Amino acid sequence: MSDDKRNKTTVDIYGQPYTIVGTESASHMRQVASLVDEKMREISMKNPYLDTSKLAVLTAVNTVHEYIKLKDELDQLQLELKREKD
């Protein structure tokens, strides 16, 4: 990451400020933070007695679950496209 331009932005996730540094645009990092915040609030509404640590872990588990489902779907679509080309 040292070769790329690094951007730094402060975001709010579940009422806490975080400084995020990355090669993506500040807008992208804010969008990511907003989605994390939204997911944490969604899970918190369903489980209001969770402490922040458990809420964060459940948010991560839910997010990775959604990522794996999307990745599997993408892999399947790519396989179908390859079959059509052959």
HTML snippet that shows the backbone in 3Dmol.js (N, CA, C, O; Angstrom):
<script src="https://3Dmol.org/build/3Dmol-min.js"></script>
<div id="view" style="width:600px;height:400px;position:relative"></div>
<script>
const pdb = `
ATOM      1  N   MET A   1       0.822  -1.185   0.000  1.00  0.00           N
ATOM      2  CA  MET A   1       0.000   0.000   0.000  1.00  0.00           C
ATOM      3  C   MET A   1       0.865   1.247   0.000  1.00  0.00           C
ATOM      4  O   MET A   1       0.353   2.336  -0.262  1.00  0.00           O
ATOM      5  N   SER A   2       2.141   1.134   0.280  1.00  0.00           N
ATOM      6  CA  SER A   2       3.002   2.316   0.349  1.00  0.00           C
ATOM      7  C   SER A   2       3.216   2.964  -1.015  1.00  0.00           C
ATOM      8  O   SER A   2       3.519   4.155  -1.085  1.00  0.00           O
ATOM      9  N   ASP A   3       3.061   2.194  -2.116  1.00  0.00           N
ATOM     10  CA  ASP A   3       3.246   2.748  -3.453  1.00  0.00           C
ATOM     11  C   ASP A   3       2.022   3.542  -3.921  1.00  0.00           C
ATOM     12  O   ASP A   3       2.141   4.417  -4.778  1.00  0.00           O
ATOM     13  N   ASP A   4       0.858   3.239  -3.366  1.00  0.00           N
ATOM     14  CA  ASP A   4      -0.379   3.906  -3.771  1.00  0.00           C
ATOM     15  C   ASP A   4      -0.640   5.118  -2.893  1.00  0.00           C
ATOM     16  O   ASP A   4      -0.142   5.219  -1.772  1.00  0.00           O
ATOM     17  N   LYS A   5      -1.439   6.040  -3.435  1.00  0.00           N
ATOM     18  CA  LYS A   5      -1.837   7.198  -2.651  1.00  0.00           C
ATOM     19  C   LYS A   5      -2.809   6.739  -1.572  1.00  0.00           C
ATOM     20  O   LYS A   5      -3.805   6.074  -1.857  1.00  0.00           O
ATOM     21  N   ARG A   6      -2.509   7.098  -0.344  1.00  0.00           N
ATOM     22  CA  ARG A   6      -3.354   6.706   0.776  1.00  0.00           C
ATOM     23  C   ARG A   6      -4.260   7.868   1.164  1.00  0.00           C
ATOM     24  O   ARG A   6      -3.823   9.014   1.264  1.00  0.00           O
ATOM     25  N   ASN A   7      -5.514   7.548   1.377  1.00  0.00           N
ATOM     26  CA  ASN A   7      -6.493   8.526   1.812  1.00  0.00           C
ATOM     27  C   ASN A   7      -6.864   8.240   3.256  1.00  0.00           C
ATOM     28  O   ASN A   7      -6.890   7.088   3.688  1.00  0.00           O
ATOM     29  N   LYS A   8      -7.146   9.291   3.987  1.00  0.00           N
ATOM     30  CA  LYS A   8      -7.494   9.167   5.396  1.00  0.00           C
ATOM     31  C   LYS A   8      -8.802   9.918   5.621  1.00  0.00           C
ATOM     32  O   LYS A   8      -8.951  11.072   5.220  1.00  0.00           O
ATOM     33  N   THR A   9      -9.743   9.241   6.268  1.00  0.00           N
ATOM     34  CA  THR A   9     -11.018   9.884   6.555  1.00  0.00           C
ATOM     35  C   THR A   9     -11.545   9.391   7.896  1.00  0.00           C
ATOM     36  O   THR A   9     -11.280   8.259   8.301  1.00  0.00           O
ATOM     37  N   THR A  10     -12.281  10.240   8.569  1.00  0.00           N
ATOM     38  CA  THR A  10     -12.892   9.871   9.841  1.00  0.00           C
ATOM     39  C   THR A  10     -14.368   9.585   9.587  1.00  0.00           C
ATOM     40  O   THR A  10     -15.071  10.357   8.936  1.00  0.00           O
ATOM     41  N   VAL A  11     -14.810   8.459  10.120  1.00  0.00           N
ATOM     42  CA  VAL A  11     -16.197   8.033   9.937  1.00  0.00           C
ATOM     43  C   VAL A  11     -16.812   7.741  11.302  1.00  0.00           C
ATOM     44  O   VAL A  11     -16.106   7.622  12.304  1.00  0.00           O
ATOM     45  N   ASP A  12     -18.128   7.629  11.323  1.00  0.00           N
ATOM     46  CA  ASP A  12     -18.841   7.284  12.543  1.00  0.00           C
ATOM     47  C   ASP A  12     -19.526   5.943  12.318  1.00  0.00           C
ATOM     48  O   ASP A  12     -20.321   5.785  11.392  1.00  0.00           O
ATOM     49  N   ILE A  13     -19.208   4.982  13.177  1.00  0.00           N
ATOM     50  CA  ILE A  13     -19.839   3.670  13.102  1.00  0.00           C
ATOM     51  C   ILE A  13     -20.410   3.359  14.474  1.00  0.00           C
ATOM     52  O   ILE A  13     -19.678   3.248  15.458  1.00  0.00           O
ATOM     53  N   TYR A  14     -21.705   3.224  14.522  1.00  0.00           N
ATOM     54  CA  TYR A  14     -22.432   2.896  15.747  1.00  0.00           C
ATOM     55  C   TYR A  14     -22.063   3.841  16.897  1.00  0.00           C
ATOM     56  O   TYR A  14     -21.848   3.424  18.035  1.00  0.00           O
ATOM     57  N   GLY A  15     -21.999   5.139  16.546  1.00  0.00           N
ATOM     58  CA  GLY A  15     -21.761   6.178  17.545  1.00  0.00           C
ATOM     59  C   GLY A  15     -20.309   6.377  17.950  1.00  0.00           C
ATOM     60  O   GLY A  15     -20.019   7.148  18.865  1.00  0.00           O
ATOM     61  N   GLN A  16     -19.397   5.689  17.277  1.00  0.00           N
ATOM     62  CA  GLN A  16     -17.976   5.815  17.604  1.00  0.00           C
ATOM     63  C   GLN A  16     -17.216   6.336  16.387  1.00  0.00           C
ATOM     64  O   GLN A  16     -17.446   5.871  15.271  1.00  0.00           O
ATOM     65  N   PRO A  17     -16.314   7.296  16.592  1.00  0.00           N
ATOM     66  CA  PRO A  17     -15.513   7.772  15.463  1.00  0.00           C
ATOM     67  C   PRO A  17     -14.344   6.823  15.182  1.00  0.00           C
ATOM     68  O   PRO A  17     -13.707   6.315  16.105  1.00  0.00           O
ATOM     69  N   TYR A  18     -14.081   6.600  13.923  1.00  0.00           N
ATOM     70  CA  TYR A  18     -12.957   5.770  13.481  1.00  0.00           C
ATOM     71  C   TYR A  18     -12.239   6.505  12.357  1.00  0.00           C
ATOM     72  O   TYR A  18     -12.870   7.099  11.482  1.00  0.00           O
ATOM     73  N   THR A  19     -10.922   6.455  12.395  1.00  0.00           N
ATOM     74  CA  THR A  19     -10.127   6.989  11.298  1.00  0.00           C
ATOM     75  C   THR A  19      -9.743   5.817  10.412  1.00  0.00           C
ATOM     76  O   THR A  19      -9.125   4.852  10.863  1.00  0.00           O
ATOM     77  N   ILE A  20     -10.116   5.915   9.155  1.00  0.00           N
ATOM     78  CA  ILE A  20      -9.837   4.852   8.194  1.00  0.00           C
ATOM     79  C   ILE A  20      -8.811   5.373   7.196  1.00  0.00           C
ATOM     80  O   ILE A  20      -8.938   6.479   6.669  1.00  0.00           O
ATOM     81  N   VAL A  21      -7.795   4.558   6.948  1.00  0.00           N
ATOM     82  CA  VAL A  21      -6.757   4.903   5.980  1.00  0.00           C
ATOM     83  C   VAL A  21      -6.760   3.815   4.913  1.00  0.00           C
ATOM     84  O   VAL A  21      -6.727   2.626   5.230  1.00  0.00           O
ATOM     85  N   GLY A  22      -6.798   4.226   3.646  1.00  0.00           N
ATOM     86  CA  GLY A  22      -6.787   3.243   2.570  1.00  0.00           C
ATOM     87  C   GLY A  22      -6.529   3.890   1.234  1.00  0.00           C
ATOM     88  O   GLY A  22      -6.421   5.112   1.131  1.00  0.00           O
ATOM     89  N   THR A  23      -6.432   3.073   0.222  1.00  0.00           N
ATOM     90  CA  THR A  23      -6.167   3.572  -1.122  1.00  0.00           C
ATOM     91  C   THR A  23      -7.449   3.957  -1.856  1.00  0.00           C
ATOM     92  O   THR A  23      -7.395   4.616  -2.894  1.00  0.00           O
ATOM     93  N   GLU A  24      -8.586   3.552  -1.328  1.00  0.00           N
ATOM     94  CA  GLU A  24      -9.865   3.913  -1.936  1.00  0.00           C
ATOM     95  C   GLU A  24     -10.180   5.377  -1.640  1.00  0.00           C
ATOM     96  O   GLU A  24      -9.560   5.989  -0.771  1.00  0.00           O
ATOM     97  N   SER A  25     -11.138   5.926  -2.361  1.00  0.00           N
ATOM     98  CA  SER A  25     -11.529   7.315  -2.142  1.00  0.00           C
ATOM     99  C   SER A  25     -12.192   7.465  -0.772  1.00  0.00           C
ATOM    100  O   SER A  25     -12.710   6.503  -0.206  1.00  0.00           O
ATOM    101  N   ALA A  26     -12.162   8.685  -0.260  1.00  0.00           N
ATOM    102  CA  ALA A  26     -12.827   8.968   1.011  1.00  0.00           C
ATOM    103  C   ALA A  26     -14.315   8.651   0.898  1.00  0.00           C
ATOM    104  O   ALA A  26     -14.922   8.156   1.847  1.00  0.00           O
ATOM    105  N   SER A  27     -14.891   8.932  -0.246  1.00  0.00           N
ATOM    106  CA  SER A  27     -16.304   8.641  -0.480  1.00  0.00           C
ATOM    107  C   SER A  27     -16.575   7.145  -0.352  1.00  0.00           C
ATOM    108  O   SER A  27     -17.567   6.744   0.256  1.00  0.00           O
ATOM    109  N   HIS A  28     -15.713   6.334  -0.911  1.00  0.00           N
ATOM    110  CA  HIS A  28     -15.870   4.883  -0.831  1.00  0.00           C
ATOM    111  C   HIS A  28     -15.771   4.419   0.624  1.00  0.00           C
ATOM    112  O   HIS A  28     -16.576   3.603   1.074  1.00  0.00           O
ATOM    113  N   MET A  29     -14.795   4.933   1.350  1.00  0.00           N
ATOM    114  CA  MET A  29     -14.614   4.534   2.743  1.00  0.00           C
ATOM    115  C   MET A  29     -15.815   4.948   3.589  1.00  0.00           C
ATOM    116  O   MET A  29     -16.220   4.216   4.492  1.00  0.00           O
ATOM    117  N   ARG A  30     -16.392   6.127   3.299  1.00  0.00           N
ATOM    118  CA  ARG A  30     -17.591   6.568   4.020  1.00  0.00           C
ATOM    119  C   ARG A  30     -18.768   5.654   3.698  1.00  0.00           C
ATOM    120  O   ARG A  30     -19.575   5.348   4.576  1.00  0.00           O
ATOM    121  N   GLN A  31     -18.870   5.219   2.446  1.00  0.00           N
ATOM    122  CA  GLN A  31     -19.946   4.308   2.060  1.00  0.00           C
ATOM    123  C   GLN A  31     -19.814   2.973   2.796  1.00  0.00           C
ATOM    124  O   GLN A  31     -20.805   2.436   3.291  1.00  0.00           O
ATOM    125  N   VAL A  32     -18.604   2.443   2.868  1.00  0.00           N
ATOM    126  CA  VAL A  32     -18.366   1.194   3.587  1.00  0.00           C
ATOM    127  C   VAL A  32     -18.761   1.354   5.055  1.00  0.00           C
ATOM    128  O   VAL A  32     -19.460   0.508   5.612  1.00  0.00           O
ATOM    129  N   ALA A  33     -18.309   2.443   5.677  1.00  0.00           N
ATOM    130  CA  ALA A  33     -18.624   2.694   7.079  1.00  0.00           C
ATOM    131  C   ALA A  33     -20.127   2.819   7.281  1.00  0.00           C
ATOM    132  O   ALA A  33     -20.667   2.329   8.272  1.00  0.00           O
ATOM    133  N   SER A  34     -20.794   3.465   6.357  1.00  0.00           N
ATOM    134  CA  SER A  34     -22.240   3.634   6.452  1.00  0.00           C
ATOM    135  C   SER A  34     -22.957   2.285   6.398  1.00  0.00           C
ATOM    136  O   SER A  34     -23.917   2.061   7.135  1.00  0.00           O
ATOM    137  N   LEU A  35     -22.493   1.394   5.534  1.00  0.00           N
ATOM    138  CA  LEU A  35     -23.104   0.068   5.434  1.00  0.00           C
ATOM    139  C   LEU A  35     -22.859  -0.754   6.697  1.00  0.00           C
ATOM    140  O   LEU A  35     -23.747  -1.476   7.150  1.00  0.00           O
ATOM    141  N   VAL A  36     -21.660  -0.647   7.267  1.00  0.00           N
ATOM    142  CA  VAL A  36     -21.356  -1.341   8.520  1.00  0.00           C
ATOM    143  C   VAL A  36     -22.256  -0.802   9.633  1.00  0.00           C
ATOM    144  O   VAL A  36     -22.837  -1.573  10.397  1.00  0.00           O
ATOM    145  N   ASP A  37     -22.368   0.518   9.718  1.00  0.00           N
ATOM    146  CA  ASP A  37     -23.216   1.148  10.723  1.00  0.00           C
ATOM    147  C   ASP A  37     -24.663   0.686  10.562  1.00  0.00           C
ATOM    148  O   ASP A  37     -25.327   0.348  11.541  1.00  0.00           O
ATOM    149  N   GLU A  38     -25.140   0.675   9.330  1.00  0.00           N
ATOM    150  CA  GLU A  38     -26.514   0.250   9.050  1.00  0.00           C
ATOM    151  C   GLU A  38     -26.742  -1.189   9.486  1.00  0.00           C
ATOM    152  O   GLU A  38     -27.764  -1.492  10.101  1.00  0.00           O
ATOM    153  N   LYS A  39     -25.798  -2.085   9.172  1.00  0.00           N
ATOM    154  CA  LYS A  39     -25.929  -3.498   9.532  1.00  0.00           C
ATOM    155  C   LYS A  39     -25.890  -3.670  11.050  1.00  0.00           C
ATOM    156  O   LYS A  39     -26.643  -4.472  11.603  1.00  0.00           O
ATOM    157  N   MET A  40     -25.017  -2.923  11.723  1.00  0.00           N
ATOM    158  CA  MET A  40     -24.954  -3.020  13.185  1.00  0.00           C
ATOM    159  C   MET A  40     -26.273  -2.571  13.806  1.00  0.00           C
ATOM    160  O   MET A  40     -26.768  -3.203  14.739  1.00  0.00           O
ATOM    161  N   ARG A  41     -26.832  -1.502  13.302  1.00  0.00           N
ATOM    162  CA  ARG A  41     -28.101  -0.996  13.841  1.00  0.00           C
ATOM    163  C   ARG A  41     -29.249  -1.970  13.558  1.00  0.00           C
ATOM    164  O   ARG A  41     -30.139  -2.143  14.391  1.00  0.00           O
ATOM    165  N   GLU A  42     -29.227  -2.597  12.398  1.00  0.00           N
ATOM    166  CA  GLU A  42     -30.241  -3.591  12.046  1.00  0.00           C
ATOM    167  C   GLU A  42     -30.189  -4.774  13.011  1.00  0.00           C
ATOM    168  O   GLU A  42     -31.222  -5.214  13.516  1.00  0.00           O
ATOM    169  N   ILE A  43     -28.997  -5.283  13.262  1.00  0.00           N
ATOM    170  CA  ILE A  43     -28.839  -6.421  14.171  1.00  0.00           C
ATOM    171  C   ILE A  43     -29.181  -6.008  15.601  1.00  0.00           C
ATOM    172  O   ILE A  43     -29.790  -6.778  16.344  1.00  0.00           O
ATOM    173  N   SER A  44     -28.795  -4.807  15.980  1.00  0.00           N
ATOM    174  CA  SER A  44     -29.082  -4.309  17.322  1.00  0.00           C
ATOM    175  C   SER A  44     -30.587  -4.195  17.577  1.00  0.00           C
ATOM    176  O   SER A  44     -31.057  -4.448  18.686  1.00  0.00           O
ATOM    177  N   MET A  45     -31.332  -3.815  16.546  1.00  0.00           N
ATOM    178  CA  MET A  45     -32.795  -3.722  16.700  1.00  0.00           C
ATOM    179  C   MET A  45     -33.405  -5.097  16.998  1.00  0.00           C
ATOM    180  O   MET A  45     -34.374  -5.202  17.750  1.00  0.00           O
ATOM    181  N   LYS A  46     -32.834  -6.137  16.407  1.00  0.00           N
ATOM    182  CA  LYS A  46     -33.341  -7.492  16.608  1.00  0.00           C
ATOM    183  C   LYS A  46     -32.828  -8.108  17.908  1.00  0.00           C
ATOM    184  O   LYS A  46     -33.469  -8.989  18.481  1.00  0.00           O
ATOM    185  N   ASN A  47     -31.667  -7.637  18.369  1.00  0.00           N
ATOM    186  CA  ASN A  47     -31.022  -8.164  19.576  1.00  0.00           C
ATOM    187  C   ASN A  47     -30.563  -7.003  20.448  1.00  0.00           C
ATOM    188  O   ASN A  47     -29.361  -6.755  20.540  1.00  0.00           O
ATOM    189  N   PRO A  48     -31.477  -6.285  21.089  1.00  0.00           N
ATOM    190  CA  PRO A  48     -31.125  -5.037  21.787  1.00  0.00           C
ATOM    191  C   PRO A  48     -30.227  -5.214  23.011  1.00  0.00           C
ATOM    192  O   PRO A  48     -29.684  -4.230  23.513  1.00  0.00           O
ATOM    193  N   TYR A  49     -30.061  -6.431  23.497  1.00  0.00           N
ATOM    194  CA  TYR A  49     -29.257  -6.626  24.705  1.00  0.00           C
ATOM    195  C   TYR A  49     -27.818  -7.046  24.419  1.00  0.00           C
ATOM    196  O   TYR A  49     -27.066  -7.344  25.347  1.00  0.00           O
ATOM    197  N   LEU A  50     -27.429  -7.071  23.149  1.00  0.00           N
ATOM    198  CA  LEU A  50     -26.044  -7.426  22.797  1.00  0.00           C
ATOM    199  C   LEU A  50     -25.103  -6.295  23.175  1.00  0.00           C
ATOM    200  O   LEU A  50     -25.414  -5.121  22.977  1.00  0.00           O
ATOM    201  N   ASP A  51     -23.942  -6.662  23.724  1.00  0.00           N
ATOM    202  CA  ASP A  51     -22.929  -5.623  23.937  1.00  0.00           C
ATOM    203  C   ASP A  51     -22.255  -5.329  22.595  1.00  0.00           C
ATOM    204  O   ASP A  51     -22.413  -6.076  21.629  1.00  0.00           O
ATOM    205  N   THR A  52     -21.510  -4.240  22.554  1.00  0.00           N
ATOM    206  CA  THR A  52     -20.934  -3.779  21.288  1.00  0.00           C
ATOM    207  C   THR A  52     -19.990  -4.802  20.662  1.00  0.00           C
ATOM    208  O   THR A  52     -19.968  -4.953  19.441  1.00  0.00           O
ATOM    209  N   SER A  53     -19.215  -5.504  21.481  1.00  0.00           N
ATOM    210  CA  SER A  53     -18.287  -6.508  20.937  1.00  0.00           C
ATOM    211  C   SER A  53     -19.039  -7.639  20.248  1.00  0.00           C
ATOM    212  O   SER A  53     -18.689  -8.034  19.136  1.00  0.00           O
ATOM    213  N   LYS A  54     -20.063  -8.155  20.898  1.00  0.00           N
ATOM    214  CA  LYS A  54     -20.834  -9.234  20.283  1.00  0.00           C
ATOM    215  C   LYS A  54     -21.588  -8.734  19.057  1.00  0.00           C
ATOM    216  O   LYS A  54     -21.720  -9.452  18.067  1.00  0.00           O
ATOM    217  N   LEU A  55     -22.076  -7.515  19.126  1.00  0.00           N
ATOM    218  CA  LEU A  55     -22.749  -6.919  17.984  1.00  0.00           C
ATOM    219  C   LEU A  55     -21.800  -6.801  16.794  1.00  0.00           C
ATOM    220  O   LEU A  55     -22.182  -7.078  15.657  1.00  0.00           O
ATOM    221  N   ALA A  56     -20.562  -6.388  17.062  1.00  0.00           N
ATOM    222  CA  ALA A  56     -19.568  -6.257  15.995  1.00  0.00           C
ATOM    223  C   ALA A  56     -19.249  -7.621  15.375  1.00  0.00           C
ATOM    224  O   ALA A  56     -19.116  -7.733  14.156  1.00  0.00           O
ATOM    225  N   VAL A  57     -19.129  -8.645  16.202  1.00  0.00           N
ATOM    226  CA  VAL A  57     -18.829  -9.985  15.681  1.00  0.00           C
ATOM    227  C   VAL A  57     -20.003 -10.495  14.847  1.00  0.00           C
ATOM    228  O   VAL A  57     -19.794 -11.043  13.765  1.00  0.00           O
ATOM    229  N   LEU A  58     -21.224 -10.324  15.331  1.00  0.00           N
ATOM    230  CA  LEU A  58     -22.386 -10.760  14.546  1.00  0.00           C
ATOM    231  C   LEU A  58     -22.491  -9.996  13.241  1.00  0.00           C
ATOM    232  O   LEU A  58     -22.890 -10.559  12.222  1.00  0.00           O
ATOM    233  N   THR A  59     -22.139  -8.725  13.260  1.00  0.00           N
ATOM    234  CA  THR A  59     -22.133  -7.933  12.034  1.00  0.00           C
ATOM    235  C   THR A  59     -21.114  -8.492  11.053  1.00  0.00           C
ATOM    236  O   THR A  59     -21.401  -8.627   9.864  1.00  0.00           O
ATOM    237  N   ALA A  60     -19.930  -8.816  11.547  1.00  0.00           N
ATOM    238  CA  ALA A  60     -18.893  -9.400  10.686  1.00  0.00           C
ATOM    239  C   ALA A  60     -19.346 -10.743  10.125  1.00  0.00           C
ATOM    240  O   ALA A  60     -19.164 -11.009   8.937  1.00  0.00           O
ATOM    241  N   VAL A  61     -19.931 -11.590  10.963  1.00  0.00           N
ATOM    242  CA  VAL A  61     -20.399 -12.904  10.513  1.00  0.00           C
ATOM    243  C   VAL A  61     -21.475 -12.749   9.436  1.00  0.00           C
ATOM    244  O   VAL A  61     -21.425 -13.419   8.405  1.00  0.00           O
ATOM    245  N   ASN A  62     -22.438 -11.873   9.673  1.00  0.00           N
ATOM    246  CA  ASN A  62     -23.496 -11.645   8.679  1.00  0.00           C
ATOM    247  C   ASN A  62     -22.928 -11.103   7.377  1.00  0.00           C
ATOM    248  O   ASN A  62     -23.348 -11.518   6.298  1.00  0.00           O
ATOM    249  N   THR A  63     -21.983 -10.185   7.466  1.00  0.00           N
ATOM    250  CA  THR A  63     -21.396  -9.581   6.274  1.00  0.00           C
ATOM    251  C   THR A  63     -20.599 -10.608   5.465  1.00  0.00           C
ATOM    252  O   THR A  63     -20.699 -10.645   4.239  1.00  0.00           O
ATOM    253  N   VAL A  64     -19.815 -11.434   6.146  1.00  0.00           N
ATOM    254  CA  VAL A  64     -19.036 -12.463   5.445  1.00  0.00           C
ATOM    255  C   VAL A  64     -19.973 -13.504   4.837  1.00  0.00           C
ATOM    256  O   VAL A  64     -19.719 -14.004   3.741  1.00  0.00           O
ATOM    257  N   HIS A  65     -21.046 -13.830   5.537  1.00  0.00           N
ATOM    258  CA  HIS A  65     -22.041 -14.752   4.989  1.00  0.00           C
ATOM    259  C   HIS A  65     -22.603 -14.207   3.670  1.00  0.00           C
ATOM    260  O   HIS A  65     -22.684 -14.932   2.678  1.00  0.00           O
ATOM    261  N   GLU A  66     -22.988 -12.935   3.666  1.00  0.00           N
ATOM    262  CA  GLU A  66     -23.509 -12.314   2.451  1.00  0.00           C
ATOM    263  C   GLU A  66     -22.446 -12.280   1.352  1.00  0.00           C
ATOM    264  O   GLU A  66     -22.755 -12.506   0.182  1.00  0.00           O
ATOM    265  N   TYR A  67     -21.199 -12.000   1.724  1.00  0.00           N
ATOM    266  CA  TYR A  67     -20.100 -11.979   0.756  1.00  0.00           C
ATOM    267  C   TYR A  67     -19.923 -13.356   0.109  1.00  0.00           C
ATOM    268  O   TYR A  67     -19.789 -13.451  -1.111  1.00  0.00           O
ATOM    269  N   ILE A  68     -19.921 -14.411   0.907  1.00  0.00           N
ATOM    270  CA  ILE A  68     -19.726 -15.764   0.380  1.00  0.00           C
ATOM    271  C   ILE A  68     -20.866 -16.140  -0.567  1.00  0.00           C
ATOM    272  O   ILE A  68     -20.633 -16.728  -1.622  1.00  0.00           O
ATOM    273  N   LYS A  69     -22.095 -15.801  -0.187  1.00  0.00           N
ATOM    274  CA  LYS A  69     -23.230 -16.087  -1.075  1.00  0.00           C
ATOM    275  C   LYS A  69     -23.071 -15.362  -2.404  1.00  0.00           C
ATOM    276  O   LYS A  69     -23.296 -15.952  -3.460  1.00  0.00           O
ATOM    277  N   LEU A  70     -22.687 -14.088  -2.365  1.00  0.00           N
ATOM    278  CA  LEU A  70     -22.498 -13.327  -3.606  1.00  0.00           C
ATOM    279  C   LEU A  70     -21.332 -13.871  -4.430  1.00  0.00           C
ATOM    280  O   LEU A  70     -21.410 -13.943  -5.656  1.00  0.00           O
ATOM    281  N   LYS A  71     -20.253 -14.251  -3.750  1.00  0.00           N
ATOM    282  CA  LYS A  71     -19.090 -14.805  -4.457  1.00  0.00           C
ATOM    283  C   LYS A  71     -19.465 -16.116  -5.139  1.00  0.00           C
ATOM    284  O   LYS A  71     -19.092 -16.347  -6.289  1.00  0.00           O
ATOM    285  N   ASP A  72     -20.199 -16.973  -4.435  1.00  0.00           N
ATOM    286  CA  ASP A  72     -20.648 -18.235  -5.040  1.00  0.00           C
ATOM    287  C   ASP A  72     -21.530 -17.973  -6.262  1.00  0.00           C
ATOM    288  O   ASP A  72     -21.412 -18.653  -7.282  1.00  0.00           O
ATOM    289  N   GLU A  73     -22.409 -16.986  -6.147  1.00  0.00           N
ATOM    290  CA  GLU A  73     -23.277 -16.636  -7.265  1.00  0.00           C
ATOM    291  C   GLU A  73     -22.453 -16.116  -8.449  1.00  0.00           C
ATOM    292  O   GLU A  73     -22.710 -16.487  -9.594  1.00  0.00           O
ATOM    293  N   LEU A  74     -21.476 -15.271  -8.176  1.00  0.00           N
ATOM    294  CA  LEU A  74     -20.598 -14.762  -9.226  1.00  0.00           C
ATOM    295  C   LEU A  74     -19.823 -15.901  -9.887  1.00  0.00           C
ATOM    296  O   LEU A  74     -19.725 -15.964 -11.113  1.00  0.00           O
ATOM    297  N   ASP A  75     -19.271 -16.800  -9.067  1.00  0.00           N
ATOM    298  CA  ASP A  75     -18.531 -17.940  -9.615  1.00  0.00           C
ATOM    299  C   ASP A  75     -19.426 -18.782 -10.528  1.00  0.00           C
ATOM    300  O   ASP A  75     -18.990 -19.232 -11.588  1.00  0.00           O
ATOM    301  N   GLN A  76     -20.676 -18.992 -10.111  1.00  0.00           N
ATOM    302  CA  GLN A  76     -21.613 -19.779 -10.920  1.00  0.00           C
ATOM    303  C   GLN A  76     -21.912 -19.079 -12.240  1.00  0.00           C
ATOM    304  O   GLN A  76     -21.939 -19.716 -13.293  1.00  0.00           O
ATOM    305  N   LEU A  77     -22.137 -17.768 -12.183  1.00  0.00           N
ATOM    306  CA  LEU A  77     -22.402 -17.018 -13.406  1.00  0.00           C
ATOM    307  C   LEU A  77     -21.202 -17.027 -14.348  1.00  0.00           C
ATOM    308  O   LEU A  77     -21.367 -17.137 -15.563  1.00  0.00           O
ATOM    309  N   GLN A  78     -20.000 -16.912 -13.796  1.00  0.00           N
ATOM    310  CA  GLN A  78     -18.801 -16.950 -14.626  1.00  0.00           C
ATOM    311  C   GLN A  78     -18.638 -18.322 -15.280  1.00  0.00           C
ATOM    312  O   GLN A  78     -18.225 -18.422 -16.435  1.00  0.00           O
ATOM    313  N   LEU A  79     -18.960 -19.360 -14.545  1.00  0.00           N
ATOM    314  CA  LEU A  79     -18.894 -20.711 -15.091  1.00  0.00           C
ATOM    315  C   LEU A  79     -19.896 -20.881 -16.234  1.00  0.00           C
ATOM    316  O   LEU A  79     -19.577 -21.474 -17.264  1.00  0.00           O
ATOM    317  N   GLU A  80     -21.097 -20.359 -16.046  1.00  0.00           N
ATOM    318  CA  GLU A  80     -22.112 -20.428 -17.095  1.00  0.00           C
ATOM    319  C   GLU A  80     -21.676 -19.655 -18.339  1.00  0.00           C
ATOM    320  O   GLU A  80     -21.868 -20.121 -19.462  1.00  0.00           O
ATOM    321  N   LEU A  81     -21.090 -18.476 -18.138  1.00  0.00           N
ATOM    322  CA  LEU A  81     -20.592 -17.695 -19.280  1.00  0.00           C
ATOM    323  C   LEU A  81     -19.488 -18.433 -20.017  1.00  0.00           C
ATOM    324  O   LEU A  81     -19.434 -18.407 -21.246  1.00  0.00           O
ATOM    325  N   LYS A  82     -18.610 -19.089 -19.275  1.00  0.00           N
ATOM    326  CA  LYS A  82     -17.523 -19.833 -19.902  1.00  0.00           C
ATOM    327  C   LYS A  82     -18.081 -20.988 -20.725  1.00  0.00           C
ATOM    328  O   LYS A  82     -17.599 -21.256 -21.825  1.00  0.00           O
ATOM    329  N   ARG A  83     -19.083 -21.665 -20.204  1.00  0.00           N
ATOM    330  CA  ARG A  83     -19.707 -22.773 -20.936  1.00  0.00           C
ATOM    331  C   ARG A  83     -20.350 -22.297 -22.235  1.00  0.00           C
ATOM    332  O   ARG A  83     -20.282 -22.976 -23.260  1.00  0.00           O
ATOM    333  N   GLU A  84     -20.979 -21.116 -22.178  1.00  0.00           N
ATOM    334  CA  GLU A  84     -21.617 -20.568 -23.379  1.00  0.00           C
ATOM    335  C   GLU A  84     -20.588 -20.229 -24.439  1.00  0.00           C
ATOM    336  O   GLU A  84     -20.871 -20.361 -25.630  1.00  0.00           O
ATOM    337  N   LYS A  85     -19.395 -19.793 -24.036  1.00  0.00           N
ATOM    338  CA  LYS A  85     -18.359 -19.436 -24.994  1.00  0.00           C
ATOM    339  C   LYS A  85     -17.735 -20.668 -25.648  1.00  0.00           C
ATOM    340  O   LYS A  85     -17.273 -20.615 -26.788  1.00  0.00           O
ATOM    341  N   ASP A  86     -17.730 -21.779 -24.905  1.00  0.00           N
ATOM    342  CA  ASP A  86     -17.091 -23.008 -25.429  1.00  0.00           C
ATOM    343  C   ASP A  86     -17.944 -23.740 -26.406  1.00  0.00           C
ATOM    344  O   ASP A  86     -17.536 -24.781 -26.922  1.00  0.00           O
TER     345      ASP A  86
END
`;
const viewer = $3Dmol.createViewer("view");
viewer.addModel(pdb, "pdb");
viewer.setStyle({}, {cartoon: {color: "spectrum"}});
viewer.zoomTo();
viewer.render();
</script>
